Amino acid sequence: MSAVELHHGARTDVGLVREVNEDAFLAAPPVFVVADGMGGHDGGDVASAIVVEEFARLADEGYDPRRGAEVVETTLRTCQERVSEFAAAQRARGVDPRFHAGTTVVVALLVEDEEGPKWLLANIGDSRIYRFTDRVLEQVSVDHSLVQELVDAGAITHDDAAVHPERHVITRAIGDPEHAVADYFLLPLSSVERLVLCSDGVTGMVDDETLALLLADSEDPRDAADRMVDAALAAGGRDNATAVVVDVVGLVTDSEYDSARQRLSLEQKLGALP
């Protein structure tokens, strides 16, 4: 795959109300993940940690960039199996017959086809993926939530959804009794200056207009992630808040990469000469 230069920043915070941070994230180029766990301590935090652990394998061991959707689907199924097995084991121990562990997940990883490298995005639940290009913030993922279904049906407006009493009820999650199907999106790199993954602890506290301003005013993705989480805390911090921000800053073709590597090798040899 062509070498893509990425800069990224990430931040998570337990917030001002919760005692346990059930969010988890992975920022291991070219794989990025945010998972928002549900089920309380030893439930949601374990579920989100399982998701991050499984996707970290892709970053560590590598994957076929031309089979991205298949790779992600296989990983999500493994996550589902592990979370379900963990919850069953906890119930078998007599912890609580109603014990449940689950998590949302949003994933971004680089893939490639005959047109070149692209972003493959996937989501389950109401954590979100945005793209920020030409100072415009656009939500790419679609929330798997009760209020989103009501919006789609025309029963309520987007403004209503932001204050709806059941706005935190999600309709898909890793750990559901039945395997939750992910939505997939494929974006050319040229269409994305900056990619944003975040939990609803950010988007539930900070509106999109404010997020766009924070992103526009933050040249460094590390500052952008910090400012997004800080804004969620300043707005009340009622939930765990996590943000991962990724900038595409360069694309090097295979031939350019090989040429650069050859030049470096020659320089090293020349430097070794007396």
Buried (B, 14 or more C-beta within 10 A) or exposed (E): BBBBEBBBBBBBBBBBEBEBBBBBBBBBBBBBBBBBBBBBEBBBBBBBBBBBBBBBEBBEEEBEBEEBEEBBBBBBEBBBBBBBEBBEEBBEEEEEEEBBBBBBBBBBBBBBEEEBBBBBBBBBBBBBBBBBBEEEBEEBBBBBBBBBBBBEEEEBEEEEBEEBEEBBEBBBBBBBEEBBEBBBBEBEBEEBBBBBBBBBBBBBBBEBEBBBBBBBEBEEBBBBBBBBBBBBBEBEBBBBBBBBBBBBEEBBEEEEEEEEEEEEEEEEEEEEEE
